[in-house]
Amino acid sequence: MKKIISVALVLVMVFAVSAFADGMPGGKKLIFTTGGAQGTYYGFGGVLAGKIGEKTSTTVTVITSGGSKANIEAMDDGDAQIGFVQSDVGAYAYKGTRLFDEKITNFSTVANLYMEQVQIVTLDPEIKTVADLKGKNVSVGAAGSGTYFNAVDALEAYGLDIDKDIQATYQSFGDSVEALQDGKIDAAFIVAGAPTTAVTSLATTKKVHLVGFDDEHVLKLIANSPYYSMNVIPKDYYGTDEDTVTVAVGAVVIALDDVSEADVYNFLYGIFENVDEITAAHAKGSELNLNFAASYTAVPYHKGAIKYFGEKGIKVAGK
């Protein structure tokens, strides 16, 4: 009888271990606030959420949003626990500058996942450089968005003022693409990981052109705003005539400080232990890299991220 009980106990223990073999036990349900339905945040976020839920004890539900600023505000209001932000916008919130009148510091970094290119999209082949936007009708993202400030920075690097030198409109990525297709605007700033769904859709019916940056102005922009880095958008993404030089910011995942260590650990585990499967489902998976993920310095890392990266031999700064 004792032998039978012992065997039963062993089986129970094996089951308990195997049930939480991936990641940490005790995961809860997280709301993951991303971006617009035609943006990379939402599409890639859905792939990540599915894999995390499949491989760990944490369940992630993805919701659409107005982007970086809206995500920080949703988390601050308790409507989400984890979200995407542009690397520059995360810094603005933490310091209480630009988009934010006051500091918001109740969140921590989970990971820097991939680069978000500043894509200036047009159907007019005569608009070749940022300087050519002078006097044009240009969508600069939603009012007060991260994209808006990316547009401000890009235009300033070329000596242009967003209020004086262009006719600015404030539209989402999807609305910008529709306005381009209907001839209502001349160009649109779309800051998202390329290839971006909204631009890909446009390229199926129209000849898309991307406005490039020259080296001199890229260096000037980076000197003024070190959140940026030089980046190249391959010509095969949208069928453009040539590769396009631009600048980019990081796509960072943040979590509220009170999200459990297990959930943030599982978020990272679900991603970085399954990169091949994620890459097969979404092109952005090919950019996932542990060292890049641990490279964001503007906001300290969450305790769950410190644990995960520590196990990989990577030290990140926490609070």
C-alpha positions, 0 to 999 in steps of 0.5 A, a space after each residue: 500500500 505504501 509503495 502504491 501511495 509513493 508511486 502516486 505521489 511521484 506521478 503527482 509531482 511529475 505532473 506538477 513540474 511538467 505543467 509549469 515546465 516552461 517559464 514560472 508557475 503562478 502566471 496571471 492574465 495580462 492586458 497588453 495594449 499595443 497600437 492601431 489595427 494596421 500597425 506593427 504593434 498590434 500584429 506582432 503583439 498578437 503573435 507574441 501573446 499567442 506564443 506566451 499563452 501557449 508556452 507559459 502559465 501567463 495569459 496575454 490579451 492584446 488590445 488596440 490603442 492610440 499608440 505609445 502615449 495612449 498605452 502609458 496612460 492606459 496602464 497608469 489608469 489601470 486599464 492594462 498591465 503591459 504595453 508597447 512604447 517607442 523608446 523616445 516616448 518611454 523616456 518622455 514619460 519617465 522624465 515628464 517632458 514633451 508629451 507628458 506634463 508630469 513624470 509617470 514612473 510607475 512602470 519598468 522596462 520588459 524588453 527592447 524588441 525591434 526598431 521602428 522606422 520613421 517612414 515618410 510615405 508618398 505617392 509623388 515621385 518628386 518628393 525625394 527628401 525631407 526638404 521637399 515636404 515644404 509647403 506640402 500637405 503632410 500627415 504627422 500622426 495623431 495630435 500629441 502622438 510619438 509620431 508627431 514628435 518624430 515628425 517635428 524632429 525630422 523636419 527640424 533637422 532640415 530646418 523646417 517648422 511643423 507649424 509654418 513650413 508644412 500643412 499638417 494634418 493629424 491622422 492615424 496610420 490607416 487614415 493617412 493611407 486612405 488620404 494618400 490614396 484619395 489624393 487628400 495629402 501629399 505624404 505621411 509620417 508612419 513610425 512603425 516596424 517595417 514592413 507595416 500593414 497599412 503601407 503594405 496594403 497601399 503598395 498593392 494598389 499604388 506605386 509607393 515612394 519613401 522619402 529618404 534622409 542623407 547622412 549629414 541630416 541623419 547625424 544632425 538629428 541623432 546629435 540633437 536626439 540620441 534616441 534615434 539611430 540610422 536605419 535602412 528600409 529594404 526596397 523589397 518591403 514595398 516595391 520601392 525603386 531602391 533601399 531607403 535610408 531613414 532613422 528609427 527608434 526602439 519598440 519597447 515593451 513596458 510593464 507596471 511595477 506591480 505586475 508579478 515577477 512571474 508574469 514578466 519572466 514568462 513574457 520574456 520566456 515565451 518570446 526568447 525561447 521560441 524565436 524561430 516559431 515567432 519568426 515563422 509567424 511574423 517578419 519582426 521575429 527575425 529582429 529579436 535579440 537578447 542583447 538588444 532586448 537588454 539595451 534600453 537605458 532610459 527606464 529601469 528594468 522590471 524585476 522579472 526581466 532582471 531575473 530572466 536576463 540574469 539567467 542568460 548572463 546579461 545584467 540590466 539595471 533595475 529600480 
